[in-house]
Amino acid sequence: MGKILKYITVFVIVFLIIVVVIPTYLANNESDYASEARITISNIHNASKMYYVKNGEWPFDVDELEKEGQIDISELTKSIWTFELLQQSQYGITINAISSEKMAEGSDKRITYYTELGMFYGYGSHTTEDDIKLAYEKYSSNTSPGISSNDKAKTNDGVYSMVYTDVIMTVTISGNSWKGKTTYKLSGDTEYERGLVKGSDLYDATGHAYLGYIAGNDLIFKKQNRRNITLSKIK
């Protein structure tokens, strides 16, 4: 009887180690590894906004931020994590971190930061996709009170255009996003832009910089020189 109790005791201890101790240890490790990436992502987010204030446009990658002196990420961090700036997703603009094989927990661990929601998702986070979806629905409803963002988006969908002297400007709105094309007749150069639509308001690709608004069949862009540019809906 004594030996049986001894075996049972050992079994219980081993079981607790497997079920409680090891998962807790691994979860703590995961949180530690992810915390460094989350801190860097937050710094990248702030640096990107400073970059925009200085240059009037958003950076394409971390290298641009470092060249401008907006951020300094250690070589060790960059060897472990690859950072993707200002990516479009179904829940708004994101900044992503993807681990390399040099990370102790392995490669392809992904952390996503939703800039408009201020929420992290993925590796090292307890946030679920349902949490993100619910937060985005609340965020979208707050940006266009009295009407759902989907209904408003359907109303605004279409192509808006303006021809002025040697410039042709076209903006296409589809759902909660827009893309624009400006062509200069004399030089033949073409510039492309993209961004988000919230209610009747247009924002840049990050969703932070306000650019203009839709009024009926007109699309009005607010410019830095205080002269508005009006595009008319053609289809």
Buried (B, 14 or more C-beta within 10 A) or exposed (E): EEEEEEEEEEEEEEEEEEEEEEEEEEEEEBBEBBEBBBEBBBBBBEBBBBBBEEEEEBBEBBEBBBEBEBBEBEEEBBEBBBBBBBEBEEBBBBBBBBBBEEBEBEEEBEBBBBBBBEBBBBBBBEBEEEBBEEBBEEBBBEBBEEEEBEEBBEEBBBBBBBEEEEEBBBBBBBBBBBEBBBBEEEEEEEEEBEBBBBBBBBBBBBBBBEBBBBEEEBBBBEEEEEEEBEBEBEE
